[in-house]
Amino acid sequence: MIVPHDEAGAETSLTPLSDTEAFFSPVPHAVNLIPHGAAGTEALGRLAALCACVSLTMSDLDVVCRLVQDLAADQTSLAPPEGAGRAR
């Protein structure tokens, strides 16, 4: 899971998210979270546990596109870091 943050003038960078950040990052986009209650929360937890979760700071869209394409081509670089506490 890549959580993008547009920051004018910032250097494009990827930063691993903590377990808590990985869980809460998709919440604002989970439009049916309240109706799904505990099942929705558990689904978000499983998503965060099964994915490598990183924050993407960006300001140059061309650089971001190349970076994301490179990451997709080399999926091993998206593996959760050792000791991250998330499932593999």
PyMOL Python script that loads the backbone (N, CA, C, O; Angstrom):
from pymol import cmd

cmd.read_pdbstr("""\
ATOM      1  N   MET A   1       0.852  -1.147   0.000  1.00  0.00           N
ATOM      2  CA  MET A   1       0.000   0.000   0.000  1.00  0.00           C
ATOM      3  C   MET A   1       0.907   1.222   0.000  1.00  0.00           C
ATOM      4  O   MET A   1       1.809   1.338   0.830  1.00  0.00           O
ATOM      5  N   ILE A   2       0.665   2.117  -0.923  1.00  0.00           N
ATOM      6  CA  ILE A   2       1.427   3.355  -1.011  1.00  0.00           C
ATOM      7  C   ILE A   2       0.482   4.496  -0.638  1.00  0.00           C
ATOM      8  O   ILE A   2      -0.571   4.673  -1.250  1.00  0.00           O
ATOM      9  N   VAL A   3       0.877   5.266   0.375  1.00  0.00           N
ATOM     10  CA  VAL A   3       0.078   6.401   0.835  1.00  0.00           C
ATOM     11  C   VAL A   3       0.778   7.669   0.359  1.00  0.00           C
ATOM     12  O   VAL A   3       1.804   8.059   0.917  1.00  0.00           O
ATOM     13  N   PRO A   4       0.223   8.322  -0.683  1.00  0.00           N
ATOM     14  CA  PRO A   4       0.900   9.488  -1.255  1.00  0.00           C
ATOM     15  C   PRO A   4       0.623  10.779  -0.485  1.00  0.00           C
ATOM     16  O   PRO A   4      -0.471  11.002   0.033  1.00  0.00           O
ATOM     17  N   HIS A   5       1.650  11.610  -0.431  1.00  0.00           N
ATOM     18  CA  HIS A   5       1.549  12.939   0.177  1.00  0.00           C
ATOM     19  C   HIS A   5       2.243  13.922  -0.753  1.00  0.00           C
ATOM     20  O   HIS A   5       3.451  13.826  -0.968  1.00  0.00           O
ATOM     21  N   ASP A   6       1.493  14.861  -1.303  1.00  0.00           N
ATOM     22  CA  ASP A   6       2.065  15.875  -2.182  1.00  0.00           C
ATOM     23  C   ASP A   6       2.630  16.995  -1.330  1.00  0.00           C
ATOM     24  O   ASP A   6       1.925  17.591  -0.516  1.00  0.00           O
ATOM     25  N   GLU A   7       3.912  17.275  -1.527  1.00  0.00           N
ATOM     26  CA  GLU A   7       4.577  18.321  -0.761  1.00  0.00           C
ATOM     27  C   GLU A   7       5.467  19.113  -1.711  1.00  0.00           C
ATOM     28  O   GLU A   7       6.519  18.631  -2.133  1.00  0.00           O
ATOM     29  N   ALA A   8       5.044  20.321  -2.044  1.00  0.00           N
ATOM     30  CA  ALA A   8       5.781  21.148  -3.001  1.00  0.00           C
ATOM     31  C   ALA A   8       7.240  21.297  -2.595  1.00  0.00           C
ATOM     32  O   ALA A   8       7.550  21.641  -1.454  1.00  0.00           O
ATOM     33  N   GLY A   9       8.130  21.034  -3.544  1.00  0.00           N
ATOM     34  CA  GLY A   9       9.561  21.196  -3.322  1.00  0.00           C
ATOM     35  C   GLY A   9      10.232  20.071  -2.556  1.00  0.00           C
ATOM     36  O   GLY A   9      11.450  20.093  -2.379  1.00  0.00           O
ATOM     37  N   ALA A  10       9.470  19.092  -2.099  1.00  0.00           N
ATOM     38  CA  ALA A  10      10.052  17.986  -1.332  1.00  0.00           C
ATOM     39  C   ALA A  10      10.740  16.995  -2.257  1.00  0.00           C
ATOM     40  O   ALA A  10      10.380  16.857  -3.427  1.00  0.00           O
ATOM     41  N   GLU A  11      11.727  16.315  -1.716  1.00  0.00           N
ATOM     42  CA  GLU A  11      12.371  15.241  -2.467  1.00  0.00           C
ATOM     43  C   GLU A  11      11.457  14.017  -2.419  1.00  0.00           C
ATOM     44  O   GLU A  11      10.891  13.702  -1.373  1.00  0.00           O
ATOM     45  N   THR A  12      11.316  13.343  -3.534  1.00  0.00           N
ATOM     46  CA  THR A  12      10.492  12.139  -3.577  1.00  0.00           C
ATOM     47  C   THR A  12      11.157  11.067  -2.732  1.00  0.00           C
ATOM     48  O   THR A  12      12.338  10.762  -2.905  1.00  0.00           O
ATOM     49  N   SER A  13      10.376  10.494  -1.806  1.00  0.00           N
ATOM     50  CA  SER A  13      10.940   9.478  -0.927  1.00  0.00           C
ATOM     51  C   SER A  13       9.861   8.516  -0.451  1.00  0.00           C
ATOM     52  O   SER A  13       8.686   8.870  -0.355  1.00  0.00           O
ATOM     53  N   LEU A  14      10.282   7.305  -0.159  1.00  0.00           N
ATOM     54  CA  LEU A  14       9.420   6.282   0.414  1.00  0.00           C
ATOM     55  C   LEU A  14       9.874   6.023   1.848  1.00  0.00           C
ATOM     56  O   LEU A  14      11.063   5.857   2.119  1.00  0.00           O
ATOM     57  N   THR A  15       8.900   5.993   2.760  1.00  0.00           N
ATOM     58  CA  THR A  15       9.187   5.749   4.164  1.00  0.00           C
ATOM     59  C   THR A  15       8.254   4.660   4.668  1.00  0.00           C
ATOM     60  O   THR A  15       7.040   4.779   4.503  1.00  0.00           O
ATOM     61  N   PRO A  16       8.783   3.597   5.283  1.00  0.00           N
ATOM     62  CA  PRO A  16       7.899   2.554   5.813  1.00  0.00           C
ATOM     63  C   PRO A  16       6.945   3.139   6.855  1.00  0.00           C
ATOM     64  O   PRO A  16       7.325   4.011   7.636  1.00  0.00           O
ATOM     65  N   LEU A  17       5.705   2.650   6.856  1.00  0.00           N
ATOM     66  CA  LEU A  17       4.715   3.063   7.842  1.00  0.00           C
ATOM     67  C   LEU A  17       4.752   2.123   9.039  1.00  0.00           C
ATOM     68  O   LEU A  17       5.012   0.928   8.893  1.00  0.00           O
ATOM     69  N   SER A  18       4.494   2.661  10.207  1.00  0.00           N
ATOM     70  CA  SER A  18       4.359   1.815  11.395  1.00  0.00           C
ATOM     71  C   SER A  18       3.093   0.983  11.246  1.00  0.00           C
ATOM     72  O   SER A  18       2.269   1.258  10.374  1.00  0.00           O
ATOM     73  N   ASP A  19       2.934  -0.019  12.078  1.00  0.00           N
ATOM     74  CA  ASP A  19       1.716  -0.835  12.035  1.00  0.00           C
ATOM     75  C   ASP A  19       0.470   0.032  12.213  1.00  0.00           C
ATOM     76  O   ASP A  19      -0.529  -0.169  11.524  1.00  0.00           O
ATOM     77  N   THR A  20       0.525   0.978  13.117  1.00  0.00           N
ATOM     78  CA  THR A  20      -0.627   1.853  13.379  1.00  0.00           C
ATOM     79  C   THR A  20      -0.920   2.739  12.179  1.00  0.00           C
ATOM     80  O   THR A  20      -2.076   2.883  11.782  1.00  0.00           O
ATOM     81  N   GLU A  21       0.120   3.337  11.597  1.00  0.00           N
ATOM     82  CA  GLU A  21      -0.071   4.180  10.410  1.00  0.00           C
ATOM     83  C   GLU A  21      -0.623   3.352   9.255  1.00  0.00           C
ATOM     84  O   GLU A  21      -1.494   3.816   8.519  1.00  0.00           O
ATOM     85  N   ALA A  22      -0.125   2.138   9.095  1.00  0.00           N
ATOM     86  CA  ALA A  22      -0.597   1.262   8.014  1.00  0.00           C
ATOM     87  C   ALA A  22      -2.074   0.936   8.191  1.00  0.00           C
ATOM     88  O   ALA A  22      -2.807   0.845   7.206  1.00  0.00           O
ATOM     89  N   PHE A  23      -2.517   0.761   9.421  1.00  0.00           N
ATOM     90  CA  PHE A  23      -3.920   0.453   9.681  1.00  0.00           C
ATOM     91  C   PHE A  23      -4.805   1.666   9.419  1.00  0.00           C
ATOM     92  O   PHE A  23      -5.852   1.534   8.784  1.00  0.00           O
ATOM     93  N   PHE A  24      -4.406   2.843   9.894  1.00  0.00           N
ATOM     94  CA  PHE A  24      -5.278   4.006   9.813  1.00  0.00           C
ATOM     95  C   PHE A  24      -5.212   4.756   8.477  1.00  0.00           C
ATOM     96  O   PHE A  24      -6.122   5.529   8.180  1.00  0.00           O
ATOM     97  N   SER A  25      -4.189   4.558   7.679  1.00  0.00           N
ATOM     98  CA  SER A  25      -4.059   5.297   6.417  1.00  0.00           C
ATOM     99  C   SER A  25      -5.241   5.122   5.469  1.00  0.00           C
ATOM    100  O   SER A  25      -5.669   6.109   4.870  1.00  0.00           O
ATOM    101  N   PRO A  26      -5.792   3.920   5.301  1.00  0.00           N
ATOM    102  CA  PRO A  26      -6.923   3.796   4.366  1.00  0.00           C
ATOM    103  C   PRO A  26      -8.273   4.198   4.966  1.00  0.00           C
ATOM    104  O   PRO A  26      -9.259   4.281   4.233  1.00  0.00           O
ATOM    105  N   VAL A  27      -8.348   4.452   6.279  1.00  0.00           N
ATOM    106  CA  VAL A  27      -9.630   4.732   6.929  1.00  0.00           C
ATOM    107  C   VAL A  27     -10.399   5.884   6.274  1.00  0.00           C
ATOM    108  O   VAL A  27     -11.604   5.745   6.064  1.00  0.00           O
ATOM    109  N   PRO A  28      -9.763   7.014   5.942  1.00  0.00           N
ATOM    110  CA  PRO A  28     -10.540   8.102   5.334  1.00  0.00           C
ATOM    111  C   PRO A  28     -11.177   7.726   3.987  1.00  0.00           C
ATOM    112  O   PRO A  28     -12.104   8.393   3.529  1.00  0.00           O
ATOM    113  N   HIS A  29     -10.681   6.672   3.368  1.00  0.00           N
ATOM    114  CA  HIS A  29     -11.182   6.257   2.058  1.00  0.00           C
ATOM    115  C   HIS A  29     -12.128   5.062   2.148  1.00  0.00           C
ATOM    116  O   HIS A  29     -12.653   4.603   1.134  1.00  0.00           O
ATOM    117  N   ALA A  30     -12.338   4.570   3.341  1.00  0.00           N
ATOM    118  CA  ALA A  30     -13.208   3.406   3.561  1.00  0.00           C
ATOM    119  C   ALA A  30     -14.637   3.907   3.749  1.00  0.00           C
ATOM    120  O   ALA A  30     -15.105   4.072   4.875  1.00  0.00           O
ATOM    121  N   VAL A  31     -15.318   4.145   2.641  1.00  0.00           N
ATOM    122  CA  VAL A  31     -16.626   4.804   2.684  1.00  0.00           C
ATOM    123  C   VAL A  31     -17.691   3.987   3.401  1.00  0.00           C
ATOM    124  O   VAL A  31     -18.679   4.563   3.858  1.00  0.00           O
ATOM    125  N   ASN A  32     -17.538   2.694   3.519  1.00  0.00           N
ATOM    126  CA  ASN A  32     -18.543   1.856   4.169  1.00  0.00           C
ATOM    127  C   ASN A  32     -18.060   1.281   5.495  1.00  0.00           C
ATOM    128  O   ASN A  32     -18.568   0.253   5.942  1.00  0.00           O
ATOM    129  N   LEU A  33     -17.101   1.918   6.120  1.00  0.00           N
ATOM    130  CA  LEU A  33     -16.527   1.373   7.344  1.00  0.00           C
ATOM    131  C   LEU A  33     -17.556   1.293   8.469  1.00  0.00           C
ATOM    132  O   LEU A  33     -17.632   0.275   9.157  1.00  0.00           O
ATOM    133  N   ILE A  34     -18.336   2.328   8.667  1.00  0.00           N
ATOM    134  CA  ILE A  34     -19.316   2.326   9.764  1.00  0.00           C
ATOM    135  C   ILE A  34     -20.391   1.257   9.554  1.00  0.00           C
ATOM    136  O   ILE A  34     -20.671   0.501  10.484  1.00  0.00           O
ATOM    137  N   PRO A  35     -21.004   1.164   8.370  1.00  0.00           N
ATOM    138  CA  PRO A  35     -22.017   0.111   8.194  1.00  0.00           C
ATOM    139  C   PRO A  35     -21.458  -1.305   8.356  1.00  0.00           C
ATOM    140  O   PRO A  35     -22.186  -2.213   8.757  1.00  0.00           O
ATOM    141  N   HIS A  36     -20.184  -1.498   8.050  1.00  0.00           N
ATOM    142  CA  HIS A  36     -19.585  -2.830   8.152  1.00  0.00           C
ATOM    143  C   HIS A  36     -19.037  -3.123   9.543  1.00  0.00           C
ATOM    144  O   HIS A  36     -18.700  -4.269   9.841  1.00  0.00           O
ATOM    145  N   GLY A  37     -18.943  -2.119  10.389  1.00  0.00           N
ATOM    146  CA  GLY A  37     -18.543  -2.306  11.783  1.00  0.00           C
ATOM    147  C   GLY A  37     -17.257  -3.080  11.959  1.00  0.00           C
ATOM    148  O   GLY A  37     -16.249  -2.803  11.310  1.00  0.00           O
ATOM    149  N   ALA A  38     -17.311  -4.066  12.857  1.00  0.00           N
ATOM    150  CA  ALA A  38     -16.121  -4.845  13.196  1.00  0.00           C
ATOM    151  C   ALA A  38     -15.556  -5.588  11.992  1.00  0.00           C
ATOM    152  O   ALA A  38     -14.339  -5.734  11.870  1.00  0.00           O
ATOM    153  N   ALA A  39     -16.421  -6.057  11.107  1.00  0.00           N
ATOM    154  CA  ALA A  39     -15.930  -6.778   9.922  1.00  0.00           C
ATOM    155  C   ALA A  39     -15.106  -5.853   9.033  1.00  0.00           C
ATOM    156  O   ALA A  39     -14.095  -6.275   8.471  1.00  0.00           O
ATOM    157  N   GLY A  40     -15.526  -4.599   8.901  1.00  0.00           N
ATOM    158  CA  GLY A  40     -14.775  -3.627   8.104  1.00  0.00           C
ATOM    159  C   GLY A  40     -13.438  -3.298   8.745  1.00  0.00           C
ATOM    160  O   GLY A  40     -12.422  -3.186   8.060  1.00  0.00           O
ATOM    161  N   THR A  41     -13.445  -3.146  10.050  1.00  0.00           N
ATOM    162  CA  THR A  41     -12.206  -2.869  10.773  1.00  0.00           C
ATOM    163  C   THR A  41     -11.243  -4.042  10.646  1.00  0.00           C
ATOM    164  O   THR A  41     -10.044  -3.845  10.446  1.00  0.00           O
ATOM    165  N   GLU A  42     -11.762  -5.260  10.761  1.00  0.00           N
ATOM    166  CA  GLU A  42     -10.922  -6.443  10.609  1.00  0.00           C
ATOM    167  C   GLU A  42     -10.355  -6.534   9.194  1.00  0.00           C
ATOM    168  O   GLU A  42      -9.206  -6.935   9.012  1.00  0.00           O
ATOM    169  N   ALA A  43     -11.148  -6.167   8.203  1.00  0.00           N
ATOM    170  CA  ALA A  43     -10.664  -6.188   6.818  1.00  0.00           C
ATOM    171  C   ALA A  43      -9.521  -5.199   6.627  1.00  0.00           C
ATOM    172  O   ALA A  43      -8.540  -5.508   5.950  1.00  0.00           O
ATOM    173  N   LEU A  44      -9.640  -4.010   7.218  1.00  0.00           N
ATOM    174  CA  LEU A  44      -8.544  -3.044   7.125  1.00  0.00           C
ATOM    175  C   LEU A  44      -7.299  -3.572   7.826  1.00  0.00           C
ATOM    176  O   LEU A  44      -6.181  -3.375   7.350  1.00  0.00           O
ATOM    177  N   GLY A  45      -7.494  -4.241   8.953  1.00  0.00           N
ATOM    178  CA  GLY A  45      -6.359  -4.830   9.660  1.00  0.00           C
ATOM    179  C   GLY A  45      -5.661  -5.887   8.829  1.00  0.00           C
ATOM    180  O   GLY A  45      -4.432  -5.942   8.791  1.00  0.00           O
ATOM    181  N   ARG A  46      -6.450  -6.735   8.155  1.00  0.00           N
ATOM    182  CA  ARG A  46      -5.853  -7.769   7.289  1.00  0.00           C
ATOM    183  C   ARG A  46      -5.109  -7.127   6.129  1.00  0.00           C
ATOM    184  O   ARG A  46      -4.017  -7.571   5.773  1.00  0.00           O
ATOM    185  N   LEU A  47      -5.689  -6.085   5.534  1.00  0.00           N
ATOM    186  CA  LEU A  47      -5.036  -5.387   4.431  1.00  0.00           C
ATOM    187  C   LEU A  47      -3.682  -4.844   4.871  1.00  0.00           C
ATOM    188  O   LEU A  47      -2.676  -5.043   4.189  1.00  0.00           O
ATOM    189  N   ALA A  48      -3.657  -4.160   6.008  1.00  0.00           N
ATOM    190  CA  ALA A  48      -2.406  -3.589   6.508  1.00  0.00           C
ATOM    191  C   ALA A  48      -1.393  -4.677   6.855  1.00  0.00           C
ATOM    192  O   ALA A  48      -0.189  -4.484   6.681  1.00  0.00           O
ATOM    193  N   ALA A  49      -1.873  -5.816   7.343  1.00  0.00           N
ATOM    194  CA  ALA A  49      -0.975  -6.906   7.732  1.00  0.00           C
ATOM    195  C   ALA A  49      -0.362  -7.618   6.533  1.00  0.00           C
ATOM    196  O   ALA A  49       0.756  -8.127   6.618  1.00  0.00           O
ATOM    197  N   LEU A  50      -1.077  -7.656   5.430  1.00  0.00           N
ATOM    198  CA  LEU A  50      -0.620  -8.427   4.276  1.00  0.00           C
ATOM    199  C   LEU A  50       0.171  -7.601   3.268  1.00  0.00           C
ATOM    200  O   LEU A  50       0.769  -8.153   2.345  1.00  0.00           O
ATOM    201  N   CYS A  51       0.176  -6.298   3.438  1.00  0.00           N
ATOM    202  CA  CYS A  51       0.830  -5.425   2.463  1.00  0.00           C
ATOM    203  C   CYS A  51       2.075  -4.782   3.047  1.00  0.00           C
ATOM    204  O   CYS A  51       2.166  -4.542   4.251  1.00  0.00           O
ATOM    205  N   ALA A  52       3.022  -4.511   2.180  1.00  0.00           N
ATOM    206  CA  ALA A  52       4.077  -3.582   2.556  1.00  0.00           C
ATOM    207  C   ALA A  52       3.416  -2.208   2.501  1.00  0.00           C
ATOM    208  O   ALA A  52       2.738  -1.890   1.524  1.00  0.00           O
ATOM    209  N   CYS A  53       3.601  -1.410   3.511  1.00  0.00           N
ATOM    210  CA  CYS A  53       2.915  -0.128   3.604  1.00  0.00           C
ATOM    211  C   CYS A  53       3.941   0.985   3.731  1.00  0.00           C
ATOM    212  O   CYS A  53       4.735   1.006   4.671  1.00  0.00           O
ATOM    213  N   VAL A  54       3.920   1.910   2.777  1.00  0.00           N
ATOM    214  CA  VAL A  54       4.889   2.997   2.757  1.00  0.00           C
ATOM    215  C   VAL A  54       4.198   4.322   2.508  1.00  0.00           C
ATOM    216  O   VAL A  54       3.145   4.393   1.875  1.00  0.00           O
ATOM    217  N   SER A  55       4.819   5.365   3.021  1.00  0.00           N
ATOM    218  CA  SER A  55       4.397   6.730   2.738  1.00  0.00           C
ATOM    219  C   SER A  55       5.239   7.225   1.576  1.00  0.00           C
ATOM    220  O   SER A  55       6.456   7.039   1.564  1.00  0.00           O
ATOM    221  N   LEU A  56       4.606   7.850   0.610  1.00  0.00           N
ATOM    222  CA  LEU A  56       5.306   8.388  -0.553  1.00  0.00           C
ATOM    223  C   LEU A  56       5.199   9.905  -0.514  1.00  0.00           C
ATOM    224  O   LEU A  56       4.132  10.465  -0.765  1.00  0.00           O
ATOM    225  N   THR A  57       6.305  10.567  -0.199  1.00  0.00           N
ATOM    226  CA  THR A  57       6.360  12.026  -0.251  1.00  0.00           C
ATOM    227  C   THR A  57       6.778  12.394  -1.657  1.00  0.00           C
ATOM    228  O   THR A  57       7.734  11.838  -2.198  1.00  0.00           O
ATOM    229  N   MET A  58       6.050  13.342  -2.254  1.00  0.00           N
ATOM    230  CA  MET A  58       6.312  13.632  -3.666  1.00  0.00           C
ATOM    231  C   MET A  58       6.029  15.087  -3.997  1.00  0.00           C
ATOM    232  O   MET A  58       5.237  15.763  -3.340  1.00  0.00           O
ATOM    233  N   SER A  59       6.711  15.541  -5.044  1.00  0.00           N
ATOM    234  CA  SER A  59       6.405  16.842  -5.610  1.00  0.00           C
ATOM    235  C   SER A  59       6.529  16.828  -7.132  1.00  0.00           C
ATOM    236  O   SER A  59       6.005  17.717  -7.803  1.00  0.00           O
ATOM    237  N   ASP A  60       7.211  15.835  -7.678  1.00  0.00           N
ATOM    238  CA  ASP A  60       7.432  15.732  -9.124  1.00  0.00           C
ATOM    239  C   ASP A  60       6.745  14.467  -9.635  1.00  0.00           C
ATOM    240  O   ASP A  60       7.204  13.356  -9.372  1.00  0.00           O
ATOM    241  N   LEU A  61       5.655  14.640 -10.359  1.00  0.00           N
ATOM    242  CA  LEU A  61       4.857  13.504 -10.810  1.00  0.00           C
ATOM    243  C   LEU A  61       5.641  12.569 -11.717  1.00  0.00           C
ATOM    244  O   LEU A  61       5.444  11.355 -11.655  1.00  0.00           O
ATOM    245  N   ASP A  62       6.518  13.093 -12.552  1.00  0.00           N
ATOM    246  CA  ASP A  62       7.308  12.225 -13.433  1.00  0.00           C
ATOM    247  C   ASP A  62       8.210  11.286 -12.618  1.00  0.00           C
ATOM    248  O   ASP A  62       8.328  10.103 -12.940  1.00  0.00           O
ATOM    249  N   VAL A  63       8.835  11.807 -11.579  1.00  0.00           N
ATOM    250  CA  VAL A  63       9.687  10.989 -10.729  1.00  0.00           C
ATOM    251  C   VAL A  63       8.847   9.936 -10.009  1.00  0.00           C
ATOM    252  O   VAL A  63       9.253   8.780  -9.898  1.00  0.00           O
ATOM    253  N   VAL A  64       7.686  10.340  -9.525  1.00  0.00           N
ATOM    254  CA  VAL A  64       6.793   9.410  -8.821  1.00  0.00           C
ATOM    255  C   VAL A  64       6.372   8.275  -9.739  1.00  0.00           C
ATOM    256  O   VAL A  64       6.394   7.112  -9.336  1.00  0.00           O
ATOM    257  N   CYS A  65       5.991   8.597 -10.962  1.00  0.00           N
ATOM    258  CA  CYS A  65       5.556   7.560 -11.908  1.00  0.00           C
ATOM    259  C   CYS A  65       6.670   6.548 -12.147  1.00  0.00           C
ATOM    260  O   CYS A  65       6.417   5.344 -12.155  1.00  0.00           O
ATOM    261  N   ARG A  66       7.895   7.021 -12.341  1.00  0.00           N
ATOM    262  CA  ARG A  66       9.018   6.105 -12.553  1.00  0.00           C
ATOM    263  C   ARG A  66       9.260   5.251 -11.307  1.00  0.00           C
ATOM    264  O   ARG A  66       9.490   4.047 -11.415  1.00  0.00           O
ATOM    265  N   LEU A  67       9.210   5.869 -10.131  1.00  0.00           N
ATOM    266  CA  LEU A  67       9.435   5.144  -8.884  1.00  0.00           C
ATOM    267  C   LEU A  67       8.398   4.048  -8.682  1.00  0.00           C
ATOM    268  O   LEU A  67       8.749   2.919  -8.340  1.00  0.00           O
ATOM    269  N   VAL A  68       7.140   4.365  -8.887  1.00  0.00           N
ATOM    270  CA  VAL A  68       6.070   3.387  -8.692  1.00  0.00           C
ATOM    271  C   VAL A  68       6.177   2.268  -9.733  1.00  0.00           C
ATOM    272  O   VAL A  68       5.955   1.102  -9.406  1.00  0.00           O
ATOM    273  N   GLN A  69       6.512   2.606 -10.970  1.00  0.00           N
ATOM    274  CA  GLN A  69       6.701   1.579 -11.994  1.00  0.00           C
ATOM    275  C   GLN A  69       7.857   0.653 -11.615  1.00  0.00           C
ATOM    276  O   GLN A  69       7.758  -0.563 -11.782  1.00  0.00           O
ATOM    277  N   ASP A  70       8.945   1.220 -11.106  1.00  0.00           N
ATOM    278  CA  ASP A  70      10.086   0.401 -10.683  1.00  0.00           C
ATOM    279  C   ASP A  70       9.698  -0.503  -9.519  1.00  0.00           C
ATOM    280  O   ASP A  70      10.084  -1.671  -9.482  1.00  0.00           O
ATOM    281  N   LEU A  71       8.939   0.030  -8.573  1.00  0.00           N
ATOM    282  CA  LEU A  71       8.502  -0.779  -7.437  1.00  0.00           C
ATOM    283  C   LEU A  71       7.598  -1.924  -7.884  1.00  0.00           C
ATOM    284  O   LEU A  71       7.722  -3.047  -7.394  1.00  0.00           O
ATOM    285  N   ALA A  72       6.701  -1.643  -8.801  1.00  0.00           N
ATOM    286  CA  ALA A  72       5.793  -2.682  -9.302  1.00  0.00           C
ATOM    287  C   ALA A  72       6.570  -3.758 -10.049  1.00  0.00           C
ATOM    288  O   ALA A  72       6.227  -4.937  -9.966  1.00  0.00           O
ATOM    289  N   ALA A  73       7.608  -3.367 -10.776  1.00  0.00           N
ATOM    290  CA  ALA A  73       8.416  -4.328 -11.517  1.00  0.00           C
ATOM    291  C   ALA A  73       9.229  -5.211 -10.574  1.00  0.00           C
ATOM    292  O   ALA A  73       9.474  -6.381 -10.869  1.00  0.00           O
ATOM    293  N   ASP A  74       9.643  -4.653  -9.444  1.00  0.00           N
ATOM    294  CA  ASP A  74      10.436  -5.395  -8.458  1.00  0.00           C
ATOM    295  C   ASP A  74       9.617  -5.514  -7.181  1.00  0.00           C
ATOM    296  O   ASP A  74       9.881  -4.814  -6.204  1.00  0.00           O
ATOM    297  N   GLN A  75       8.633  -6.387  -7.186  1.00  0.00           N
ATOM    298  CA  GLN A  75       7.710  -6.504  -6.067  1.00  0.00           C
ATOM    299  C   GLN A  75       8.396  -6.911  -4.778  1.00  0.00           C
ATOM    300  O   GLN A  75       7.848  -6.690  -3.698  1.00  0.00           O
ATOM    301  N   THR A  76       9.570  -7.493  -4.860  1.00  0.00           N
ATOM    302  CA  THR A  76      10.266  -7.888  -3.631  1.00  0.00           C
ATOM    303  C   THR A  76      10.676  -6.671  -2.821  1.00  0.00           C
ATOM    304  O   THR A  76      10.831  -6.767  -1.604  1.00  0.00           O
ATOM    305  N   SER A  77      10.854  -5.527  -3.472  1.00  0.00           N
ATOM    306  CA  SER A  77      11.235  -4.326  -2.722  1.00  0.00           C
ATOM    307  C   SER A  77      10.062  -3.783  -1.922  1.00  0.00           C
ATOM    308  O   SER A  77      10.244  -2.898  -1.085  1.00  0.00           O
ATOM    309  N   LEU A  78       8.858  -4.296  -2.165  1.00  0.00           N
ATOM    310  CA  LEU A  78       7.688  -3.866  -1.422  1.00  0.00           C
ATOM    311  C   LEU A  78       7.347  -4.794  -0.271  1.00  0.00           C
ATOM    312  O   LEU A  78       6.321  -4.616   0.385  1.00  0.00           O
ATOM    313  N   ALA A  79       8.192  -5.780  -0.018  1.00  0.00           N
ATOM    314  CA  ALA A  79       7.919  -6.707   1.086  1.00  0.00           C
ATOM    315  C   ALA A  79       7.986  -5.953   2.403  1.00  0.00           C
ATOM    316  O   ALA A  79       8.807  -5.049   2.559  1.00  0.00           O
ATOM    317  N   PRO A  80       7.129  -6.316   3.353  1.00  0.00           N
ATOM    318  CA  PRO A  80       7.192  -5.651   4.666  1.00  0.00           C
ATOM    319  C   PRO A  80       8.569  -5.824   5.276  1.00  0.00           C
ATOM    320  O   PRO A  80       9.155  -6.901   5.168  1.00  0.00           O
ATOM    321  N   PRO A  81       9.103  -4.783   5.918  1.00  0.00           N
ATOM    322  CA  PRO A  81      10.431  -4.892   6.509  1.00  0.00           C
ATOM    323  C   PRO A  81      10.460  -5.918   7.630  1.00  0.00           C
ATOM    324  O   PRO A  81       9.447  -6.159   8.285  1.00  0.00           O
ATOM    325  N   GLU A  82      11.623  -6.523   7.849  1.00  0.00           N
ATOM    326  CA  GLU A  82      11.798  -7.488   8.937  1.00  0.00           C
ATOM    327  C   GLU A  82      11.400  -6.837  10.251  1.00  0.00           C
ATOM    328  O   GLU A  82      11.738  -5.681  10.507  1.00  0.00           O
ATOM    329  N   GLY A  83      10.693  -7.570  11.070  1.00  0.00           N
ATOM    330  CA  GLY A  83      10.319  -7.064  12.372  1.00  0.00           C
ATOM    331  C   GLY A  83       9.219  -6.040  12.355  1.00  0.00           C
ATOM    332  O   GLY A  83       8.953  -5.400  13.373  1.00  0.00           O
ATOM    333  N   ALA A  84       8.560  -5.865  11.203  1.00  0.00           N
ATOM    334  CA  ALA A  84       7.518  -4.846  11.120  1.00  0.00           C
ATOM    335  C   ALA A  84       6.270  -5.248  11.865  1.00  0.00           C
ATOM    336  O   ALA A  84       5.390  -4.421  12.102  1.00  0.00           O
ATOM    337  N   GLY A  85       6.183  -6.518  12.238  1.00  0.00           N
ATOM    338  CA  GLY A  85       5.024  -6.972  12.973  1.00  0.00           C
ATOM    339  C   GLY A  85       3.848  -7.315  12.080  1.00  0.00           C
ATOM    340  O   GLY A  85       2.783  -7.684  12.573  1.00  0.00           O
ATOM    341  N   ARG A  86       4.024  -7.200  10.792  1.00  0.00           N
ATOM    342  CA  ARG A  86       2.949  -7.524   9.865  1.00  0.00           C
ATOM    343  C   ARG A  86       3.203  -8.893   9.251  1.00  0.00           C
ATOM    344  O   ARG A  86       4.349  -9.324   9.126  1.00  0.00           O
ATOM    345  N   ALA A  87       2.142  -9.563   8.876  1.00  0.00           N
ATOM    346  CA  ALA A  87       2.247 -10.895   8.272  1.00  0.00           C
ATOM    347  C   ALA A  87       2.924 -10.807   6.920  1.00  0.00           C
ATOM    348  O   ALA A  87       2.938  -9.755   6.281  1.00  0.00           O
ATOM    349  N   ARG A  88       3.478 -11.913   6.500  1.00  0.00           N
ATOM    350  CA  ARG A  88       4.081 -11.982   5.168  1.00  0.00           C
ATOM    351  C   ARG A  88       3.222 -12.813   4.271  1.00  0.00           C
ATOM    352  O   ARG A  88       3.550 -12.998   3.099  1.00  0.00           O
TER     353      ARG A  88
END
""", "prot")
cmd.dss("prot")
cmd.show_as("cartoon", "prot")
cmd.util.cbc("prot")
cmd.orient("prot")
